Amino acid sequence: MRLSELQNKDVVNVVDGKKIGNIIDVIIGSDGIMNGLVIEKTKFLVSMFTTRDEIEIKWKEIEKIGEDVILVKVSF
């Protein structure tokens, strides 16, 4: 799967069912393994909870990568 394919998917939190945002980048460790995703938050989450407009999702927090959606399990 290519990064461009991942970027077209919505990232949804399974804890509350809300869309977190979209992928803007990936985190790759010095060993060459992908460690996580950088998500650009939706405007609602930015204004309600923090001034940061992006968050990092660790690879272990990803529950499922589907055809249209990436399901993650994170607590804010």
C-alpha positions as CSV (number, residue, x, y, z in Angstrom):
1,M,0.0,0.0,0.0
2,R,1.3,3.5,-0.9
3,L,1.2,6.6,1.3
4,S,-1.0,8.3,-1.2
5,E,-3.6,5.5,-0.7
6,L,-3.4,5.9,3.1
7,Q,-3.9,9.6,2.8
8,N,-7.3,9.2,1.0
9,K,-8.7,7.3,4.0
10,D,-10.4,8.9,7.0
11,V,-9.0,8.1,10.4
12,V,-11.7,7.2,13.0
13,N,-11.4,6.6,16.7
14,V,-13.2,3.4,17.8
15,V,-13.5,4.7,21.3
16,D,-16.1,7.4,20.4
17,G,-16.7,6.7,16.7
18,K,-15.6,10.2,15.7
19,K,-13.4,11.1,12.8
20,I,-10.0,12.3,14.0
21,G,-8.7,13.6,10.6
22,N,-6.6,12.6,7.7
23,I,-3.0,11.3,7.3
24,I,-0.5,13.9,6.3
25,D,2.7,11.9,7.0
26,V,4.2,8.7,8.4
27,I,6.8,8.2,11.1
28,I,9.6,5.9,10.1
29,G,12.2,4.8,12.7
30,S,16.0,4.6,12.1
31,D,15.5,0.9,11.4
32,G,13.3,1.7,8.4
33,I,10.1,0.4,10.0
34,M,7.0,2.5,10.1
35,N,6.2,3.4,13.7
36,G,3.1,5.5,13.2
37,L,1.1,8.1,11.4
38,V,0.8,11.9,11.6
39,I,-2.8,12.9,11.5
40,E,-4.1,16.4,10.6
41,K,-7.0,16.9,13.0
42,T,-10.4,17.9,11.9
43,K,-11.3,21.6,12.6
44,F,-13.7,20.5,15.4
45,L,-11.0,18.6,17.3
46,V,-8.5,21.5,16.9
47,S,-10.8,24.1,18.3
48,M,-12.3,22.0,21.1
49,F,-9.3,20.2,22.7
50,T,-5.9,21.7,21.7
51,T,-4.1,24.3,19.7
52,R,-2.1,21.7,17.9
53,D,-3.4,20.8,14.5
54,E,-1.7,17.4,14.2
55,I,-1.3,14.4,16.3
56,E,0.8,11.2,16.2
57,I,-0.8,7.8,16.2
58,K,1.5,4.9,17.1
59,W,1.4,1.8,15.0
60,K,0.1,-0.3,17.9
61,E,-2.9,2.1,18.2
62,I,-4.1,1.1,14.7
63,E,-6.9,-1.4,15.0
64,K,-7.8,-2.0,11.3
65,I,-7.0,-0.5,7.9
66,G,-10.1,-0.8,5.7
67,E,-11.0,0.1,2.2
68,D,-12.2,3.6,3.1
69,V,-11.3,4.1,6.8
70,I,-8.5,3.5,9.2
71,L,-9.7,2.6,12.7
72,V,-7.6,3.6,15.6
73,K,-8.0,3.3,19.4
74,V,-6.8,6.4,21.2
75,S,-7.8,8.3,24.3
76,F,-7.5,12.1,24.4
